[in-house]
Amino acid sequence: MLDSACKHFPSIPRDVVTLQTNRPNVCNGHYADITDEIWTDIIDLLHVVEVTRRVEMASPAPLPFYDRAISKLPDNQSAPSEVDDQDSSRNDDEVWDIVPILSERVLESDDQVTVKLVSPSGEIRTTKISRGMQVDKLVARACQILDASSSARAIFRGVTMCVNRTIGSYDIEDGDSIDIQVDIMRCRKPVIYLYSPSDIDVSVKLSLIPEWRLSVIYPVVTTEDHGRRLEWNVRTHQDGSLTELNSGLNVSYLFWEAETNSQAASKPQPVDTFNPVSSSLNDTDSIVTPVDKVTVYLDNSLKVLGLHTEARTSFITYWLPSILKHEYVALRFVPQAAFERAASLHISPQPDVVTRVFMLFKGIRKEDLANWTNARIQAEKDVAWWVDVVGVDPARTGDVTLFRALEWGGMEVLI
């Protein structure tokens, strides 16, 4: 492959060529070097390799738990030493593209280039940007110009642009088009536990605002209003289990997930309504912590919010694989009243206490920690402050003499 790259780019010295990819799932969209040690293991996973100048690249993102991912590959996988771009015997899924990323001229940081921004709906807007602008800044501007979701990515020539690289590091010329692809954020694993001192029949109705729609539910029941409303009818049992009356299924909890709908035309909502499309975290409402400390922090926080041992364990183990893709994470818990306005839960007969815990989190790069000074300080505070933020009553949540509803869920904010 290196021989082929040098053949295609004779003006780039061999010793400064780096082969990178962001295609394997383990990369989580970030570009990572393909080293000699992993070449034979990784080659069959790839479709696109990018050829760049090493000295002009931002440091590649590390591959989390890479050895573990590689160990799952079949032992008999092998790779050729180079790519023969004349080989037409492969099918389209196996063809490698060598994509030139850097222009061969020196780029000045104040160079300007006029590009076309293309929205998911096909709308095109033209804007002039600096070659020194980082891709994440371009995406933020594009979302404003195109009135698109803040969760988006830039696509140039079919390849996702790396957020921490500059526009000038790509071979973009005046008039080129950059596709802005909106990422669908998913509300993951909200589960609803119902605890009653005696067996009772219960109706559970869930209703979402237009900015999101149900994507998965269990037990399966009919949804209404374009996938935004449903009703479960269950019988509670003193051991905490539930029987869904329509199917007869015995379950531990009721499960739902939803995905965002950035094109929804919603009626105006109160300003403190949680909006899954525009949800965010900032230095004043969140904490930032290294991932090696996040499990203890979450367990302590969830405990003060009223989650029992099984719920805390399920919460953490569900989200941990996504969290561990990052070096640092920002997280916060959404006020229960704000979440209720976005995902109304109506339970009849009415429980004595309802506790709804919903977490937002996002990965933070080490070089961006300076923007999260207050959040890092807040991470050292007693976690009890989340009780007032969320608005829960931990004492009543744990009172076994009461009819209680407990829900937990979360969402990763992608931008």
C-alpha positions as CSV (number, residue, x, y, z in Angstrom):
1,M,0.0,0.0,0.0
2,L,2.8,2.4,0.8
3,D,4.5,1.6,-2.5
4,S,1.2,2.3,-4.2
5,A,0.7,5.6,-2.3
6,C,4.2,6.8,-3.3
7,K,3.5,5.9,-6.9
8,H,0.3,8.0,-6.9
9,F,1.9,10.9,-5.0
10,P,5.5,11.1,-6.3
11,S,6.0,14.6,-4.9
12,I,5.4,13.5,-1.3
13,P,8.5,12.0,0.3
14,R,8.0,8.4,1.4
15,D,9.1,9.0,5.0
16,V,6.3,11.5,5.6
17,V,3.4,9.4,4.3
18,T,0.9,8.1,6.8
19,L,-1.9,5.7,6.0
20,Q,-5.0,6.4,8.1
21,T,-8.6,5.2,8.2
22,N,-11.8,6.0,10.1
23,R,-13.9,3.1,8.7
24,P,-13.6,0.3,11.3
25,N,-16.2,0.6,14.1
26,V,-13.5,0.7,16.7
27,C,-12.3,4.1,15.4
28,N,-15.7,5.7,16.3
29,G,-15.4,8.0,13.2
30,H,-11.9,9.3,14.2
31,Y,-8.9,8.8,11.9
32,A,-6.2,6.5,13.2
33,D,-2.8,5.4,11.9
34,I,-2.5,2.0,10.2
35,T,0.8,0.7,11.7
36,D,2.9,-2.2,10.5
37,E,1.9,-4.2,13.5
38,I,-1.8,-4.2,12.8
39,W,-1.7,-4.1,9.0
40,T,-2.5,-7.8,8.3
41,D,-5.3,-7.8,10.9
42,I,-7.0,-4.6,9.8
43,I,-6.7,-4.7,6.0
44,D,-9.8,-6.8,5.3
45,L,-12.0,-4.4,7.4
46,L,-11.2,-1.4,5.2
47,H,-12.7,0.1,2.1
48,V,-11.0,3.6,2.1
49,V,-7.5,4.6,3.1
50,E,-6.5,8.2,3.2
51,V,-3.0,9.3,2.3
52,T,-1.8,12.4,4.2
53,R,1.3,14.4,5.0
54,R,2.3,13.3,8.5
55,V,3.7,16.7,9.5
56,E,0.5,18.6,8.7
57,M,-1.9,16.3,10.4
58,A,-3.5,16.6,13.8
59,S,-2.6,13.7,16.1
60,P,-4.8,10.8,15.3
61,A,-7.3,9.6,17.8
62,P,-6.2,6.5,19.7
63,L,-8.1,3.3,19.0
64,P,-9.8,2.3,22.3
65,F,-9.3,-1.3,23.4
66,Y,-7.7,-2.0,20.1
67,D,-6.0,-5.2,21.1
68,R,-9.3,-6.6,22.2
69,A,-11.0,-5.7,19.0
70,I,-8.2,-7.2,16.9
71,S,-8.2,-10.4,18.9
72,K,-11.7,-11.1,17.6
73,L,-10.5,-11.3,14.0
74,P,-10.2,-14.8,12.4
75,D,-6.7,-16.3,12.6
76,N,-6.6,-17.0,8.9
77,Q,-7.1,-13.4,7.7
78,S,-4.2,-12.2,5.6
79,A,-3.5,-9.1,3.5
80,P,-1.5,-8.3,0.3
81,S,1.6,-6.2,0.8
82,E,0.3,-3.6,-1.6
83,V,-2.8,-2.6,-3.5
84,D,-2.9,-3.2,-7.3
85,D,-5.1,-0.5,-8.6
86,Q,-5.4,-2.4,-11.9
87,D,-6.9,-5.5,-10.3
88,S,-10.5,-5.7,-11.5
89,S,-11.2,-9.1,-10.1
90,R,-12.5,-7.8,-6.8
91,N,-16.1,-6.8,-6.3
92,D,-17.0,-3.2,-5.6
93,D,-17.2,-3.7,-1.9
94,E,-13.5,-4.8,-1.8
95,V,-12.0,-2.1,-4.0
96,W,-9.6,0.2,-2.1
97,D,-9.5,3.9,-2.9
98,I,-6.4,6.0,-2.3
99,V,-7.9,9.4,-1.5
100,P,-5.6,12.5,-1.9
101,I,-6.3,14.7,1.1
102,L,-3.7,17.4,1.0
103,S,-2.9,19.8,-1.8
104,E,0.8,19.9,-2.8
105,R,1.1,23.6,-2.2
106,V,1.6,25.3,1.1
107,L,-1.6,26.5,2.5
108,E,-1.8,29.9,4.2
109,S,-4.2,30.1,7.2
110,D,-5.9,33.2,5.8
111,D,-6.6,31.6,2.4
112,Q,-10.3,31.7,1.6
113,V,-12.3,29.2,-0.4
114,T,-15.9,29.4,-1.5
115,V,-17.8,26.1,-1.0
116,K,-21.4,24.9,-1.4
117,L,-23.0,23.5,1.7
118,V,-25.6,20.8,0.8
119,S,-28.3,20.0,3.4
120,P,-30.0,16.6,3.8
121,S,-33.0,17.9,1.9
122,G,-30.9,19.0,-1.0
123,E,-30.9,22.7,-0.2
124,I,-27.6,24.4,-1.3
125,R,-26.1,27.5,0.3
126,T,-22.8,29.0,-0.8
127,T,-20.4,30.4,1.8
128,K,-16.8,31.6,2.0
129,I,-14.6,30.0,4.6
130,S,-11.0,30.2,5.7
131,R,-8.7,27.2,4.9
132,G,-7.5,27.5,8.5
133,M,-11.0,26.8,9.9
134,Q,-11.4,23.5,11.7
135,V,-14.0,21.1,10.4
136,D,-16.0,21.2,13.6
137,K,-16.4,25.0,13.2
138,L,-17.5,24.5,9.7
139,V,-20.2,22.0,10.8
140,A,-21.4,24.5,13.4
141,R,-21.6,27.3,10.9
142,A,-23.3,25.0,8.3
143,C,-25.9,24.0,10.8
144,Q,-26.8,27.6,11.4
145,I,-26.8,28.5,7.7
146,L,-28.9,25.4,6.8
147,D,-31.1,25.5,9.9
148,A,-30.1,21.9,10.5
149,S,-29.7,19.9,13.7
150,S,-26.6,20.7,15.7
151,S,-25.7,17.0,15.5
152,A,-24.2,16.7,12.0
153,R,-21.1,15.8,10.1
154,A,-19.4,17.1,7.0
155,I,-18.9,14.7,4.0
156,F,-16.4,15.6,1.2
157,R,-16.0,13.3,-1.8
158,G,-17.9,10.5,0.1
159,V,-15.6,10.6,3.1
160,T,-16.4,11.9,6.6
161,M,-14.2,14.9,7.4
162,C,-12.3,14.7,10.6
163,V,-13.6,17.3,13.1
164,N,-10.1,18.3,14.4
165,R,-8.6,18.9,11.0
166,T,-8.6,22.1,9.1
167,I,-10.3,22.8,5.8
168,G,-6.9,23.5,4.3
169,S,-5.8,19.9,5.0
170,Y,-8.4,18.7,2.4
171,D,-8.0,19.3,-1.3
172,I,-11.0,21.6,-1.5
173,E,-11.2,24.1,-4.3
174,D,-13.6,27.0,-5.0
175,G,-17.1,25.7,-5.9
176,D,-16.6,22.3,-4.3
177,S,-19.6,20.8,-2.5
178,I,-19.6,19.6,1.1
179,D,-22.5,17.5,2.2
180,I,-23.9,18.2,5.7
181,Q,-25.3,14.9,7.0
182,V,-27.5,15.2,10.1
183,D,-26.8,12.5,12.7
184,I,-29.9,11.0,14.3
185,M,-29.4,11.0,18.0
186,R,-31.2,8.2,19.9
187,C,-32.7,8.2,23.3
188,R,-31.4,4.9,24.6
189,K,-32.8,2.4,27.0
190,P,-35.4,4.2,29.0
191,V,-36.8,1.4,31.1
192,I,-39.7,1.8,33.4
193,Y,-40.0,-0.2,36.6
194,L,-43.2,-0.4,38.6
195,Y,-43.2,-1.4,42.2
196,S,-46.5,-1.9,44.1
197,P,-47.1,-3.3,47.6
198,S,-49.8,-5.5,46.1
199,D,-50.7,-6.8,42.7
200,I,-52.6,-4.2,40.7
201,D,-53.6,-3.6,37.0
202,V,-51.9,-0.5,35.6
203,S,-52.1,1.6,32.4
204,V,-48.9,3.2,31.3
205,K,-49.2,5.9,28.5
206,L,-46.2,7.5,26.9
207,S,-46.4,10.5,24.6
208,L,-43.5,12.2,22.8
209,I,-43.2,15.7,21.4
210,P,-42.7,15.8,17.5
211,E,-38.9,16.2,17.8
212,W,-38.6,12.5,18.3
213,R,-40.4,9.3,17.6
214,L,-40.4,5.8,19.0
215,S,-38.0,3.4,17.4
216,V,-38.1,0.3,19.6
217,I,-40.5,-0.8,22.3
218,Y,-40.9,-3.9,24.4
219,P,-43.3,-5.5,25.1
220,V,-44.6,-4.6,21.6
221,V,-47.9,-2.8,21.5
222,T,-49.5,-0.6,18.9
223,T,-48.2,2.9,18.5
224,E,-50.2,6.0,17.4
225,D,-49.7,9.5,16.2
226,H,-46.8,8.6,13.8
227,G,-45.0,6.6,16.4
228,R,-45.2,9.1,19.2
229,R,-47.8,7.6,21.5
230,L,-48.3,4.2,23.1
231,E,-50.1,2.5,26.0
232,W,-49.1,-0.6,27.9
233,N,-51.5,-2.4,30.2
234,V,-49.8,-4.5,32.8
235,R,-50.3,-6.2,36.1
236,T,-47.7,-5.5,38.8
237,H,-46.4,-8.2,41.1
238,Q,-44.8,-7.9,44.6
239,D,-41.5,-9.2,43.4
240,G,-41.2,-6.2,41.0
241,S,-42.0,-8.1,37.8
242,L,-44.8,-7.2,35.4
243,T,-47.2,-9.1,33.2
244,E,-48.2,-7.4,29.9
245,L,-51.9,-8.2,29.7
246,N,-52.2,-8.3,25.9
247,S,-49.5,-10.8,25.3
248,G,-49.1,-12.4,28.7
249,L,-45.4,-11.7,28.7
250,N,-43.7,-11.5,32.1
251,V,-41.0,-8.8,32.1
252,S,-38.8,-6.9,34.5
253,Y,-39.6,-3.5,33.1
254,L,-41.2,-1.6,30.1
255,F,-38.6,-0.6,27.5
256,W,-38.7,2.2,24.9
257,E,-36.2,4.0,22.7
258,A,-36.7,6.9,20.4
259,E,-34.8,8.7,17.6
260,T,-34.6,12.4,16.9
261,N,-36.6,14.0,14.1
262,S,-34.9,17.3,13.2
263,Q,-37.4,18.0,10.4
264,A,-40.4,18.0,12.8
265,A,-42.6,21.1,12.8
266,S,-43.4,21.4,16.5
267,K,-45.6,23.9,18.2
268,P,-43.8,26.2,20.5
269,Q,-42.8,24.6,23.8
270,P,-42.0,26.1,27.2
271,V,-38.4,27.3,27.3
272,D,-37.5,24.7,29.9
273,T,-38.8,21.7,27.9
274,F,-36.1,19.2,27.0
275,N,-35.6,19.1,23.3
276,P,-33.7,16.0,22.0
277,V,-32.8,17.7,18.7
278,S,-31.1,20.7,20.3
279,S,-30.0,19.1,23.6
280,S,-26.5,20.2,24.7
281,L,-24.0,20.3,27.6
282,N,-22.0,23.3,28.7
283,D,-19.5,24.3,31.3
284,T,-22.1,25.5,33.8
285,D,-24.7,22.7,33.8
286,S,-22.4,19.6,33.4
287,I,-19.4,17.9,35.0
288,V,-16.3,16.7,33.1
289,T,-14.3,13.7,34.2
290,P,-11.7,11.3,32.8
291,V,-13.4,8.0,31.8
292,D,-11.4,6.1,34.4
293,K,-13.4,7.9,37.1
294,V,-16.8,7.9,35.4
295,T,-18.1,4.6,36.8
296,V,-17.6,5.5,40.4
297,Y,-19.1,9.0,39.7
298,L,-22.1,7.5,38.0
299,D,-22.8,4.9,40.7
300,N,-22.6,7.5,43.5
301,S,-24.9,9.9,41.5
302,L,-27.5,7.3,40.6
303,K,-27.6,6.1,44.2
304,V,-28.4,9.5,45.6
305,L,-31.0,9.9,42.8
306,G,-32.8,6.8,44.1
307,L,-31.8,4.0,41.7
308,H,-31.4,0.6,43.4
309,T,-28.4,-1.7,42.8
310,E,-29.7,-3.6,39.8
311,A,-30.8,-0.3,38.1
312,R,-27.5,1.3,38.7
313,T,-25.6,-1.7,37.4
314,S,-27.7,-1.9,34.3
315,F,-27.4,1.8,33.7
316,I,-23.6,1.9,33.9
317,T,-23.0,-1.3,32.0
318,Y,-25.3,-0.2,29.2
319,W,-23.6,3.1,28.7
320,L,-20.0,2.1,29.5
321,P,-19.0,0.9,26.0
322,S,-20.0,4.3,24.5
323,I,-18.3,6.2,27.3
324,L,-15.1,4.3,27.0
325,K,-14.6,5.5,23.4
326,H,-13.6,8.8,24.8
327,E,-10.8,10.1,27.0
328,Y,-12.9,12.5,28.9
329,V,-16.7,12.9,29.1
330,A,-19.1,15.7,30.0
331,L,-22.3,14.6,31.5
332,R,-25.4,16.0,33.1
333,F,-28.8,14.8,34.3
334,V,-31.9,16.4,32.8
335,P,-34.4,18.0,35.2
336,Q,-37.3,15.6,35.6
337,A,-39.9,18.3,34.9
338,A,-38.2,19.3,31.6
339,F,-38.0,15.7,30.5
340,E,-41.6,15.1,31.4
341,R,-42.7,17.8,29.0
342,A,-40.8,16.1,26.2
343,A,-41.8,12.5,27.0
344,S,-45.1,12.6,29.0
345,L,-45.7,9.6,31.2
346,H,-49.2,9.0,32.4
347,I,-49.7,6.1,34.8
348,S,-53.1,5.0,36.1
349,P,-53.6,4.5,39.0
350,Q,-51.2,7.3,39.8
351,P,-48.1,6.2,41.6
352,D,-47.2,7.7,45.0
353,V,-43.8,8.7,43.6
354,V,-42.4,8.9,40.0
355,T,-38.6,9.1,39.5
356,R,-37.3,9.7,36.0
357,V,-33.5,9.9,35.6
358,F,-32.2,10.8,32.1
359,M,-28.5,11.5,31.4
360,L,-26.8,13.4,28.6
361,F,-23.2,12.9,27.8
362,K,-20.6,13.7,25.2
363,G,-16.9,13.0,24.6
364,I,-14.4,15.8,25.3
365,R,-11.0,16.0,23.7
366,K,-8.1,16.7,25.9
367,E,-7.2,19.8,24.0
368,D,-10.6,21.2,24.7
369,L,-10.5,20.8,28.5
370,A,-9.7,24.5,28.9
371,N,-13.3,25.2,27.8
372,W,-14.7,23.1,30.7
373,T,-12.9,24.6,33.8
374,N,-16.1,25.0,35.9
375,A,-17.4,21.5,34.8
376,R,-14.2,19.9,36.0
377,I,-14.5,21.7,39.4
378,Q,-18.1,20.5,39.7
379,A,-17.0,16.9,39.2
380,E,-15.2,17.2,42.5
381,K,-18.4,18.3,44.4
382,D,-20.6,16.1,46.4
383,V,-22.9,14.3,43.9
384,A,-25.9,15.2,46.1
385,W,-26.4,18.4,44.1
386,W,-28.0,16.3,41.3
387,V,-31.0,15.6,43.6
388,D,-32.1,19.3,43.4
389,V,-31.2,19.5,39.7
390,V,-33.3,16.5,38.7
391,G,-36.0,17.1,41.3
392,V,-36.4,13.7,42.9
393,D,-37.3,12.5,46.4
394,P,-34.8,9.7,47.2
395,A,-36.4,8.8,50.5
396,R,-39.9,8.2,48.9
397,T,-38.3,6.5,45.9
398,G,-37.0,3.8,48.2
399,D,-40.1,3.4,50.4
400,V,-41.4,-0.1,49.7
401,T,-44.8,0.7,51.2
402,L,-45.6,3.1,48.3
403,F,-46.6,2.5,44.7
404,R,-43.5,3.7,42.8
405,A,-42.5,4.2,39.2
406,L,-38.8,4.4,38.4
407,E,-37.3,5.2,34.9
408,W,-33.8,5.6,33.7
409,G,-32.4,6.4,30.2
410,G,-29.9,8.5,28.4
411,M,-28.5,9.9,25.2
412,E,-25.1,10.7,23.7
413,V,-24.8,14.2,22.3
414,L,-22.8,13.9,19.1
415,I,-21.7,17.5,18.6
